[in-house]
């Protein structure tokens, strides 16, 4: 496993981050049919540790905290000492019906971090990310609250997730102006089938030393090469109405062609392309089947030539921006 700096910080993270949204309650609601329960989830977390992955991402909203609980217990049972793993989680999305159980107010952030720490079974989070921008809360209030969490030792670094580039730029400006903690990472939706982040967000992050930790590197399984086979995950949320254009199919055709030539799996080609992008720290990968982690590790060793990259990128057709809400 290779290790790189988390953005412009000095902390080292594995080149792959294991996303834990897949682990929770698959019997009802958002995760029905595709989330794994705790017993089925634990082997993937243990295997990730054995493969050298030290970077794990969750969120309070995933199964209303159950994902954090599963991750925390697994790391305690299987993992090395706390200082050898990097735990990331998020705050913002609704955790209840009360209007103060969501958003990025000081009140909610202070309550949410304590709940996340309790569920994770730790006294600090390495990377605390705002899950989305909250237009109902002043950015200064959010940044000050996050900075205070760093000062009291509950958080080591702070990061952001999908938003408009101007919003991230304003957060960074206000942090510099007021002496607040800067976001060190951007967790955005970015992959071969959705490259709109290359217009403004990715260049901004490179210029400001903000590390990219993109989610959805396989576009919900679309880039795995079996685009005509619907899965439970592809029918919900963001993926339910996306990647239905003929132009999108051409992207998968290109991935399949390069994979055949290199004798690799399509998903490995898509991930290898992403790993070679400038400013990329670690893509957030999901693992719910036995081969997923080993396939991802194989992508780290896959070398794409200039002709391969040109073939993969030449068929992309721009599309409407999405993933920010």
C-alpha positions, 0 to 999 in steps of 0.5 A: 500500500502506498501512503500520501499526505492528506491534502497539504497536511503532514498526516499520511493516509493510504492511497485508498479510503474505505467508505462505510456507507454500505455498512448499516441497515439494509432492511428498510429505507435508504439502504434497503437491498444493498447495505450490509448488516454488521456481521456481513460488514466486519470482514471487509473492514478487517480485510481493508486493515490487512491490506494496509488501508488506514483511512476510513470514511463514514457519516452520522447520517449513514443508517442514522449512526449505525455505520459509525457504530459498526466501524468503531467496533470493528476498528477496536476489535481488528485494528492497530492502535488508535493513532495508526488509523485515520477516521473520517466522518461527516455532519450536516444532513438530517439526524431527526425531525427537529429543525436543530438536528441538522445543518451546520449551526454551532448548536448542531455541530457541538451535539453531533460531534459528541454523538459521533465520538460516542458511536465510533468509540473514540475521543477524537475524529481525524477528519471532520467534514461538512457533508454539504453546505448549509445556506441557513447558517453563516459560514463564519459560525460553522468555521468557528465551531469547527475550529473550536473542536480542533482546539479542544482536541475532538477533531484533528482536521476539517474538510468539506464535501460536494458544493459549488467551487465559489462556496469552497472559495468563500469558506477558505477566504473566511478561514484565512481572514478570521484565523479559523481552521481551513478545510484540508480536503474536498470530498466531491463526486468525480469519476470518468462518467462525471467530470464536471468537477474538472472545470472549477472545483478541482483546479481550486483545490489544487491551487489551495492545497486542498486534497481531493478524496472523491466519492463514487469513483465507480459511479454507483457501479456504472463504470464496472462495465455491466451498465445494463445490469441494474443493481439495488444501489443504482435504483436509488438516490443520485444514481436513479436518474443518471448515466442514462445517456447514449454518451454515457454508454460510450464512456463504459465502452471505452473503459471496457476496451482499455480493460480488455487490452490491458487484461484488467477489470473495467473497474480497475481501469476507471479507478486507475484513471482517477488515481493518476489525476493531479491533486488526488489524495485517495478515492473513497471506495465501497466494498460489499463483495469479496473481490471489491477490495482486491480489485481496488488494490490491483488498480494501484499497480495498473499503469495507463499509457497516454493513449489509454488515457486519451481513449478514456477521456475523448468520449466524455460529453459534458452534462449538468452539474449535480451531487451538491444537494 
